[in-house]
């Protein structure tokens, strides 16, 4: 007959007489030792136990205590070394975002995403292309990479008997302010903002845009340029040189601006070809990435 094992105590265990067994005190001591070891092992396991991992939450914006602005970290795409469209500084719901990647070839500038007022590219040069006016003016300039590309584009068009002139490249924040205010006086603010950008919202400030024209339209910036031989050639070939027609037909509800067949924006050949092949606007392309 065996005694009972009571929690915390080991009672005497009765053994038949003459059995070849260990003394009861040794058995009891051994039992206590095993029990204590088990309890210590279970406690250690419970300390090492880790909770089930939870889905990673997006990092909260870092708030600059000095300016009160929230900086959102750029999207980390290992295949794209340039900062993406999501890299912005939030100023508040009632005002546009300020981009923090103004020098990127893929900087997205529009009515909701402003360039810093003091931004000016450091590598502005004058491309070797014809202009319908004389002088050395800032509007003749582009960033060096874009300038080299527009030279190749104009040369290639010329080899096919087409004549493309540059009309307006880089514009400072203050120059854009003067242009917009002039257009508002002539057209009213709503109509002016269909074809003219407010200061800080113009791609010309990036140094990556060039308005082009031709003698067939009197060197003007008019939608009929898109129907000229030069305009048609640009629509079909600009992407080969890294440019897109930034404001295509029937896209004002996306881009915020009316059709501008003269406005070329440099994004690099790889991106320009994808945008051309998929018929996306630049806004849609950046959202897709």
Residue pairs with C-beta under 8 A, 6 or more apart in sequence:
1 14
2 13
2 14
3 11
3 12
3 13
3 14
4 11
5 11
10 28
10 31
10 32
12 24
13 24
13 27
13 28
15 21
15 24
21 27
59 73
61 70
61 71
61 72
61 90
62 70
62 71
62 73
63 69
63 70
63 71
64 70
64 71
69 89
69 90
69 91
69 98
70 89
70 90
71 89
71 100
72 86
72 87
72 88
72 89
72 90
73 87
74 83
74 84
74 86
74 87
74 100
74 101
75 83
75 84
75 85
75 86
75 87
77 84
77 289
80 106
80 289
82 101
82 104
82 105
82 106
83 100
83 101
83 104
83 106
84 101
84 106
84 286
84 289
85 106
85 108
85 113
85 286
85 287
85 289
87 99
87 100
87 101
88 97
88 98
88 99
88 100
88 113
89 97
89 98
89 99
89 100
90 97
91 97
91 98
96 111
96 112
96 113
96 114
96 200
96 201
97 112
97 113
97 114
98 113
98 114
98 115
98 116
99 107
99 108
99 109
99 113
99 114
99 115
99 116
101 107
102 115
102 116
102 119
102 206
103 121
105 145
105 208
105 266
105 267
105 268
105 271
106 267
106 268
106 271
106 286
107 115
107 206
107 208
108 282
108 283
108 286
109 115
109 201
109 202
109 203
109 205
109 206
110 201
110 255
110 256
110 283
111 193
111 197
111 198
111 201
111 256
113 201
114 200
114 201
115 173
115 200
115 201
115 202
115 205
115 206
116 200
117 173
117 199
117 200
118 173
119 173
119 205
120 172
120 205
121 143
121 170
121 206
121 207
123 143
123 144
123 145
123 207
124 138
124 141
124 142
124 143
124 144
124 170
124 207
125 141
125 142
125 143
125 144
125 147
126 136
126 140
126 141
126 142
126 147
127 140
127 141
127 142
127 146
127 147
127 148
127 150
127 151
127 166
127 169
127 210
128 151
129 150
129 151
129 154
129 164
129 165
129 166
130 154
130 163
130 165
130 166
131 140
131 165
131 166
131 167
132 165
132 167
132 213
132 219
138 169
138 170
138 171
138 172
138 175
139 167
139 168
139 169
139 170
139 171
140 166
140 169
141 147
141 169
141 170
141 207
142 150
142 169
142 170
142 207
142 208
142 209
142 210
142 266
143 206
143 207
143 208
143 266
145 266
146 207
146 208
146 210
146 242
146 266
149 241
149 242
149 243
149 266
150 166
150 210
150 241
150 243
150 264
150 266
152 241
153 164
153 234
153 237
153 238
153 241
153 243
153 264
154 164
154 166
156 237
156 240
156 241
157 163
157 164
157 230
157 233
157 234
157 237
158 164
160 233
162 214
162 229
162 230
162 233
163 214
163 215
163 230
164 212
164 213
164 214
164 230
164 234
165 212
165 213
165 214
165 215
165 219
166 210
166 211
166 212
167 210
167 211
167 212
167 213
167 219
167 221
167 262
168 204
168 210
168 211
168 221
169 204
169 207
169 209
169 210
169 211
170 204
170 205
170 207
171 179
171 202
171 204
171 205
172 205
173 199
173 200
173 205
174 199
176 197
176 198
176 199
176 200
176 202
176 204
176 205
177 199
179 196
180 192
180 193
180 196
180 197
180 198
180 199
183 192
183 195
183 196
184 192
186 192
194 252
194 257
194 258
195 257
195 258
195 260
197 203
197 204
197 257
202 209
203 209
203 246
203 263
203 265
208 265
208 266
208 267
209 246
209 263
209 264
209 265
209 266
210 264
210 266
211 221
211 260
211 262
211 263
211 264
212 230
212 234
212 262
212 264
213 219
213 220
213 221
213 225
213 262
214 225
214 228
214 230
214 231
216 225
216 228
216 229
216 230
217 224
217 225
217 228
221 260
221 262
222 262
223 258
223 259
223 260
223 261
225 231
225 261
225 262
226 232
226 235
226 249
226 259
226 261
231 261
231 262
234 243
234 245
234 261
234 264
235 245
235 261
238 244
238 245
238 264
238 272
238 276
239 269
239 272
239 273
239 275
239 276
240 269
240 272
240 273
241 269
241 272
242 266
242 267
242 268
242 269
242 271
242 272
243 264
243 265
243 266
243 267
243 272
244 264
244 265
244 267
244 272
244 275
244 276
244 282
245 260
245 261
245 263
245 264
246 255
246 260
246 263
246 264
246 265
246 282
247 255
247 257
247 258
247 259
247 260
247 263
248 255
248 259
248 281
249 259
250 259
251 259
251 281
252 258
252 259
254 281
254 283
254 284
255 281
255 282
255 283
265 282
267 275
267 282
271 285
274 280
274 285
275 281
275 282
275 285
278 285
280 288
